[in-house]
């Protein structure tokens, strides 16, 4: 069936005009870039399935589901013939390397300092869909933001938003990687953009070399089970002892492979106030964060991506960071005060943290 058969009043010149208007309107909504591609992502299936077979997904079993839809977007949303891929800058004007260096302060991935991006970004993408509908007269569309079996990065690469870096993130020559991706599936056959064929990582291995837990098996291949973002957000239960000391002060996510990537020096800060830090989350000491009870945690993370980890894992992550902090009798006292007032799983990490602190106790010589 001819894709244009559903739009009998439109011709190719009108489609080009609509595409230009779509890009202009998308930029007005705050997107940093808008590109269009078709639905064929079959080239990525073999590598993806090999990655799953090796167990690199860890406990994220949802990545194994709906493979038929993941590699055939038209199965996920029938009649789709084009995917509009958008990026939205999220980096707030905050410290990066210096925040990591302050071991008494909790480091939270920069994307999670403000409001959760999912609803806000999906709303913008839906508005873009409604705008296209107003231009075409009718439209079958659906917005996606990291919430369905969608191969976001391969789609973004194919649409021309950037290349896939050795850290597995999409990199852009003008914006680094500090941006969110989203998609609009449509049945309108707009002209597609050229794929990003060139990979500009070259011989650089900065992202691989800096990874605290050596989570990269090789360039472009990550073992999520060793990734601090996975461990602090997705992983439930005890964190492997051999990885705890490597986590440093990272209590929610990890940005190292972005912070030290040479391309991120071109990353602009975001104009979206929703992504600016709330509740001083970029400044708080670990002890202040450890003092939060569950109602405080829920209040201060309302509308935040941090809610995903849950209070128990939040305490677990902070306990590990306190164990990695410089020796402090105050820290040891705080850890002991919490011992027995949490879950058995958190207590396990508190005991580990106390042991780590005691190992760093200065030896007094008379």
Buried (B, 14 or more C-beta within 10 A) or exposed (E): EEBBEBBEEBEEEEBEEBBEBBBEBBEEBBBBBBBBBBBEBEEBBEEBEEBBEEEBBBEBEEBEEBBEBBBBBBBBBEBBBBBBBBBBBBBBEBBBEEBBEBBBBBBBBBBBBBBBBBEBBBEBBBBBBEBBBEBBEEBBBBBBBBEBBBBBBBBBBBBBBBBBBBBBBBBBEEBBBBBBBBBBBBBBBBEBBEBBEEBBBEEBEBBBEBBBBEBBBEBBBBBBBBBBBBBBBBBEEBBEEEBBEBBBBBBBBBBBBBBBBBBBEEBEBBEBEBBBBBBEBBBBBBBEBBBBEEEEBEEBBEEBBBBEBBBBBBBBBBBBBBBBBEEBEEBBEBBEEBBEEBEEBBBBBBBBBBEBBEEEEEEEEE
